[in-house]
Amino acid sequence: SEMCIRDRGKADLFKGYVIHKESYLKSMVYSLTNWDDLNKGINLPMTGSMKSVNIKVGANTLSGTLVLTRMVAKVELKIKVKENSGINITNLKIYNLPKSSYYVSGTADATNTTWLNCGGISPSSTTTAGTIFYMFENRRGTKTIPAQKDKTTANAPAHATYVEINGTIGTVTAKWTVYLGENNTSDFNIKRNGNYTYNICLLYTSP
C-alpha cells in the first residue's frame, strides 16, 4: 500500500523513521495538548491510502488517485430555548474529547488514558448558544436505548462525548446533558471525516 499523511503540522513526524513497514504507520498516533488545538490555524490533518501500488526507484508518477480524508470530525452545536420557558443559558461545556488518534483509521480508536474537556463557552445571548469545533473520532458504540429521554449518563458508554449546558430557570440553577452520536437514542459514535450538526432546544416542564 501507499500511504500519505498531509497537513500534519509536525515537521519531525518521521524523524528516525527506519522501519518502513505499513504496520508502523498504522501504529502512529497524533496527540493534542489542548481541547481546541484542532480549531487553530487553517489546516486539518488528512490521510489516505492506495492498494496495489508499484513503487519504483527514482521519481515516478503514481497511477490512479490518492484520496485524502480528514482525520477529524466537524461538530456544530446550535442551542436555543423554548419561547417563554423562563430558561436562561449561562454557558456550555464539552466533555470526553479524545486526546489522541491513530493517523490511519482502524478497527479501534487510539487508546486514550487522558481525555480533554472544554471548560466553558459563553452563550451569544441568554437564550441562544452554540459553537463549531473539530475533534478526533470517538467511536463508543451503540446501546439499546429506545427513547431520547433515556440517552443519559446512566445509559451512556464510558468516555462518550457529551455537551453540558448550564443555565437558570428563574432563580433555580439547571443543567442539561446531551450525548453526541449518529442519532438521538442508541448511537454514541463520532467518526473521522464526519460532519455532525445538533439542533438543541431546551425546555422546562413544571412538575
C-alpha positions in Angstrom: 0.0 0.0 0.0 1.0 3.6 -0.5 0.0 5.9 2.4 0.1 9.7 2.6 -0.2 12.0 5.6 -0.8 15.7 4.9 -1.1 19.0 6.7 0.1 17.4 9.9 1.9 20.4 11.3 4.6 18.2 12.7 8.0 18.7 11.0 9.7 15.9 12.9 7.0 13.3 12.4 9.2 10.9 10.6 12.5 11.7 12.4 14.4 8.4 13.0 11.9 6.5 10.8 13.8 3.4 9.6 11.2 0.6 9.9 9.5 1.1 6.5 6.5 -1.1 7.4 2.8 -0.5 7.0 2.2 -1.7 10.5 4.4 1.1 11.8 2.4 3.7 10.0 -0.8 2.2 11.4 0.5 2.4 14.9 1.4 6.1 14.7 -0.6 8.4 16.9 -1.4 12.1 16.7 -1.8 13.7 20.2 -3.2 17.1 21.2 -2.3 19.3 24.1 -5.5 21.4 24.4 -9.0 20.5 23.6 -9.2 23.2 20.8 -5.8 22.5 19.1 -7.6 21.2 16.0 -9.6 24.5 15.7 -6.4 26.6 15.5 -4.8 27.5 12.2 -6.2 26.8 8.7 -5.2 23.2 8.2 -6.7 19.9 9.4 -4.7 16.6 9.4 -5.6 14.3 6.5 -4.6 10.8 5.5 -5.3 8.5 2.6 -4.1 5.1 1.2 -3.9 3.2 -2.1 -3.6 -0.5 -2.6 -1.6 -2.5 -5.2 0.9 0.4 -5.9 4.1 -0.5 -7.6 6.8 1.8 -6.2 10.0 2.1 -8.2 13.3 3.7 -7.5 13.5 7.4 -8.6 10.9 10.0 -9.4 7.7 8.4 -10.6 4.1 9.3 -11.0 1.5 7.1 -9.3 -1.3 5.8 -11.5 -4.7 6.3 -10.0 -5.9 8.8 -7.5 -4.9 9.0 -3.8 -7.9 10.3 -2.0 -7.3 12.1 1.3 -9.9 12.3 4.1 -9.9 14.3 7.3 -8.7 12.6 10.4 -11.2 14.6 12.4 -15.0 15.2 12.7 -16.6 18.6 12.5 -19.3 19.2 15.2 -21.7 22.1 15.2 -23.9 22.9 18.2 -27.0 25.1 17.7 -28.7 25.7 21.0 -31.8 27.7 21.8 -34.5 27.8 24.5 -38.2 27.3 24.0 -40.0 30.6 23.9 -41.5 31.8 27.2 -39.9 28.9 29.0 -38.1 31.1 31.5 -34.7 29.5 30.7 -31.5 31.5 30.6 -28.3 29.9 29.3 -25.2 30.5 31.4 -22.6 28.5 29.4 -21.9 25.2 27.7 -19.1 22.7 28.3 -17.9 19.7 26.3 -16.5 16.6 27.9 -14.6 13.4 26.8 -12.8 14.7 23.7 -10.1 12.2 22.7 -6.6 13.5 23.2 -5.1 11.1 20.6 -6.0 9.4 17.4 -4.3 7.0 15.0 -3.2 8.6 11.8 -4.7 5.7 9.9 -8.2 4.6 10.8 -8.5 1.0 12.1 -11.0 -1.3 13.8 -10.4 0.5 17.2 -9.7 4.1 18.3 -6.3 5.0 19.8 -6.0 4.2 23.5 -6.8 7.4 25.4 -5.9 7.4 29.0 -6.4 11.2 29.2 -9.5 12.9 27.9 -9.8 16.6 27.1 -12.6 18.8 28.3 -13.8 22.3 27.3 -14.1 24.4 30.4 -16.8 26.7 29.2 -18.2 28.6 26.2 -20.3 31.7 26.8 -23.7 32.0 25.1 -24.3 34.6 22.4 -27.4 35.7 24.4 -29.4 34.4 27.3 -31.5 32.3 25.0 -29.1 31.1 22.3 -25.7 29.5 22.3 -23.5 27.3 20.1 -20.1 26.6 18.7 -18.3 24.8 15.9 -15.3 22.6 16.8 -13.2 19.7 15.4 -12.5 16.5 17.4 -10.8 13.2 16.9 -13.0 10.1 16.3 -14.7 8.7 19.5 -16.4 5.5 18.5 -18.1 4.4 21.7 -20.6 2.1 20.0 -24.3 1.7 20.4 -26.6 0.7 23.3 -30.2 -0.4 23.4 -32.0 2.9 24.2 -35.5 3.3 22.8 -36.2 6.9 23.7 -34.3 10.2 23.5 -35.0 11.0 27.2 -33.1 7.8 28.1 -29.9 8.8 26.4 -28.4 9.8 29.7 -25.2 9.4 31.8 -26.8 6.3 33.4 -27.0 4.6 30.0 -24.0 6.0 28.2 -20.8 4.1 27.5 -17.7 5.2 29.4 -16.0 8.2 27.8 -18.8 9.0 25.4 -18.6 12.6 24.3 -21.3 14.9 25.7 -22.3 18.5 26.0 -23.3 20.1 29.3 -25.5 23.2 29.1 -25.8 25.2 32.2 -28.4 27.8 32.9 -31.2 29.0 35.2 -34.9 28.7 35.4 -35.9 31.8 37.4 -33.8 31.6 40.5 -33.1 27.8 40.1 -29.8 26.5 38.6 -30.3 24.0 35.9 -28.2 21.7 33.8 -28.9 19.7 30.6 -26.7 16.9 29.3 -26.7 16.0 25.6 -24.7 12.9 24.4 -23.4 13.1 20.9 -23.6 10.4 18.3 -25.3 9.5 15.0 -28.8 9.5 16.4 -30.8 10.8 19.4 -31.1 7.4 21.1 -28.8 4.4 20.7 -25.7 5.7 18.9 -22.6 7.2 20.6 -20.2 7.2 17.7 -18.4 10.2 16.4 -16.4 9.2 13.3 -13.5 10.7 11.5 -14.3 12.8 8.4 -17.9 13.1 9.7 -20.0 16.3 9.8 -22.4 16.5 12.7 -24.9 19.2 13.4 -27.0 19.2 16.6 -30.1 21.5 16.9 -30.9 21.5 20.6 -34.0 23.2 22.1 -34.1 23.5 25.9 -37.5 23.3 27.5 -38.8 23.1 31.0 -41.9 21.3 32.1 -43.1 22.2 35.6 -43.8 19.2 37.9 
